[in-house]
Amino acid sequence: MKAKTRKTRVAVIGCGVIGPLHLKCYAALPNVEVAAVCDLREERARSAAEQFAAGRWTVESAEVFADPGIDAVSICTDHASHASLACAALAAGKHVLCEKSLARVPADLRRMLAAAAARPELVAAGVFQHRFEPVPNVVRDIIAAGGLGRLLLACGTLLCHRSREYYEGDAWRGTIRGEGGSALINQAIHYFDLLLWMSGGATAVSAFQANLGHEGVIETEDTISVAVRFANGATGAFSTSNAAAQNWSSSLRFVGTKGSVELRDDRLFAVDFPGDPKAAASVEARVGRAVAAAEKTVSHKGKEYYGVGHMAQIEDFVRAIRTGTRPKVTFADAAETDALVFEAYRSAARAASRRRD
Ligand SMILES: NC(=O)c1ccc[n+]([C@@H]2O[C@H](COP(=O)([O-])OP(=O)(O)OC[C@H]3O[C@@H](n4cnc5c(N)ncnc54)[C@H](O)[C@@H]3O)[C@@H](O)[C@H]2O)c1
């Protein structure tokens, strides 16, 4: 049977918090078959197989990679395991969709980029599901077209709350070896990525970090502020804490010489063009039309805590596999943000060691 006429056979590796959402999205697509699920914890693999009618379950990722009937894998495991699993999957000829953060450390990221480059016929995509939402896309287009004038500042925050129980529940969380960091590389990476991507990319960052609400619980940062130099010359800042009282409150503000746009909690919050109400109304109308159009698509059925973008990103991944086209977020695209996360951590570590001197 030809690959394009039969269903695309996928496996999901890692069936903890996010794996089941990937499975739910694949199960909703008529041209996809969930061929296998895999988790080191047998009960999780079994239960996911049952819930999503997977062809089979296993605790051995090597069995997934060795199966010639499997076309693609979603990697939904802890950060430290992404590089080995992704490299093995690509070497075995599987298309890969890997959860954020692609890698835990720069060396892993380089391995993953090399593995993807060695198999250009395969789709290697990184999850940044918020890049599929309508509001960030429209505002990004407006900024790129000079709709705010020259971009001056782009600033963002993400406030969230991660409890002691959250960290004590899974050994990899809150550790350098398992997670690589915490507030920035895990929870806030989505909004840090949007800030960079919507502003047209960044060239340099510097940062300060602290552990203010999880002392004795995690060895990583729970609070960090990053100063950003954007490629177009603008400057900006991103701050986050996962020790906040609020659980999941985001803001992104873009300020140009003509006006500014602010997103709060993924929605358009404020549009301000002093002396030019027509420009403000035009931005509001464009965003409104894009949101209305997106709400009619399958991607937006079943709102999820992690944003509605997973469905759209998984559709995009499957489309790229089936049509031989580029996915919206390649490994190389996602790696640009990862590299700046790593640079922020390096900068914060340097600042901390200077303070100790
Ligand atoms: N995009 C999002 O909004 C979003 C949300 C949550 C988590 N994530 C990301 O998804 C990934 C997983 O996070 P989670 O919260 O689901 O973690 P989790 O700890 O709940 O689940 C991970 C699962 O992977 C399994 N696993 C680990 N190594 C394995 C291996 N080699 N083979 C098979 N199974 C293995 C573990 O047993 C565990 O069940 C992380 O990268 C995280 O940052 C993304």
The ligand as an SDF file (V2000), in Angstrom:
LIG
                    3D

 44 48  0  0  0  0  0  0  0  0999 V2000
    3.3950   21.5660   25.3680 N   0  0  0  0  0  0  0  0  0  0  0  0
    2.8700   21.6240   26.5770 C   0  0  0  0  0  0  0  0  0  0  0  0
    1.9920   22.4280   26.8710 O   0  0  0  0  0  0  0  0  0  0  0  0
    3.3640   20.6630   27.6280 C   0  0  0  0  0  0  0  0  0  0  0  0
    2.6410   20.4720   28.8060 C   0  0  0  0  0  0  0  0  0  0  0  0
    3.1240   19.5430   29.7330 C   0  0  0  0  0  0  0  0  0  0  0  0
    4.3320   18.8880   29.4940 C   0  0  0  0  0  0  0  0  0  0  0  0
    5.0310   19.1520   28.3550 N   0  0  0  0  0  0  0  0  0  0  0  0
    6.3170   18.5090   28.0660 C   0  0  0  0  0  0  0  0  0  0  0  0
    6.0590   17.1300   27.8090 O   0  0  0  0  0  0  0  0  0  0  0  0
    7.1380   16.3380   28.3060 C   0  0  0  0  0  0  0  0  0  0  0  0
    6.5910   15.3420   29.3150 C   0  0  0  0  0  0  0  0  0  0  0  0
    6.0410   16.0600   30.3840 O   0  0  0  0  0  0  0  0  0  0  0  0
    4.9560   15.3680   31.3340 P   0  0  0  0  0  0  0  0  0  0  0  0
    4.5220   16.4390   32.2600 O   0  0  0  0  0  0  0  0  0  0  0  0
    3.9670   14.6200   30.5370 O   0  0  0  0  0  0  0  0  0  0  0  0
    5.9110   14.3520   32.1170 O   0  0  0  0  0  0  0  0  0  0  0  0
    5.4710   13.0620   32.9610 P   0  0  0  0  0  0  0  0  0  0  0  0
    6.5940   12.7870   33.9180 O   0  0  0  0  0  0  0  0  0  0  0  0
    4.1000   13.2430   33.4820 O   0  0  0  0  0  0  0  0  0  0  0  0
    5.4070   11.9250   31.8530 O   0  0  0  0  0  0  0  0  0  0  0  0
    6.5610   11.4720   31.1970 C   0  0  0  0  0  0  0  0  0  0  0  0
    6.4080    9.9790   30.9900 C   0  0  0  0  0  0  0  0  0  0  0  0
    7.4850    9.5450   30.1750 O   0  0  0  0  0  0  0  0  0  0  0  0
    7.8540    8.2430   30.6170 C   0  0  0  0  0  0  0  0  0  0  0  0
    9.2180    7.9900   30.1360 N   0  0  0  0  0  0  0  0  0  0  0  0
   10.3700    8.6030   30.4970 C   0  0  0  0  0  0  0  0  0  0  0  0
   11.4110    8.0950   29.7900 N   0  0  0  0  0  0  0  0  0  0  0  0
   10.8980    7.1400   28.9720 C   0  0  0  0  0  0  0  0  0  0  0  0
   11.4560    6.2690   28.0060 C   0  0  0  0  0  0  0  0  0  0  0  0
   12.7790    6.2730   27.7500 N   0  0  0  0  0  0  0  0  0  0  0  0
   10.6390    5.4190   27.3560 N   0  0  0  0  0  0  0  0  0  0  0  0
    9.3050    5.3960   27.6100 C   0  0  0  0  0  0  0  0  0  0  0  0
    8.7200    6.2000   28.5200 N   0  0  0  0  0  0  0  0  0  0  0  0
    9.5000    7.0710   29.1970 C   0  0  0  0  0  0  0  0  0  0  0  0
    7.7310    8.3080   32.1290 C   0  0  0  0  0  0  0  0  0  0  0  0
    7.5880    7.0320   32.6910 O   0  0  0  0  0  0  0  0  0  0  0  0
    6.4770    9.1710   32.2920 C   0  0  0  0  0  0  0  0  0  0  0  0
    5.3020    8.3900   32.4100 O   0  0  0  0  0  0  0  0  0  0  0  0
    8.1540   17.3240   28.8600 C   0  0  0  0  0  0  0  0  0  0  0  0
    9.0690   17.6460   27.8520 O   0  0  0  0  0  0  0  0  0  0  0  0
    7.3160   18.5390   29.2120 C   0  0  0  0  0  0  0  0  0  0  0  0
    8.0320   19.7560   29.2230 O   0  0  0  0  0  0  0  0  0  0  0  0
    4.5510   19.9960   27.4150 C   0  0  0  0  0  0  0  0  0  0  0  0
  1  2  1  0
  2  3  2  0
  2  4  1  0
  4  5  1  0
  4 44  2  0
  5  6  2  0
  6  7  1  0
  7  8  2  0
  8  9  1  0
  8 44  1  0
  9 10  1  0
  9 42  1  0
 10 11  1  0
 11 12  1  0
 11 40  1  0
 12 13  1  0
 13 14  1  0
 14 15  2  0
 14 16  1  0
 14 17  1  0
 17 18  1  0
 18 19  2  0
 18 20  1  0
 18 21  1  0
 21 22  1  0
 22 23  1  0
 23 24  1  0
 23 38  1  0
 24 25  1  0
 25 26  1  0
 25 36  1  0
 26 27  1  0
 26 35  1  0
 27 28  2  0
 28 29  1  0
 29 30  1  0
 29 35  2  0
 30 31  1  0
 30 32  2  0
 32 33  1  0
 33 34  2  0
 34 35  1  0
 36 37  1  0
 36 38  1  0
 38 39  1  0
 40 41  1  0
 40 42  1  0
 42 43  1  0
M  CHG  2   8   1  16  -1
M  END
$$$$
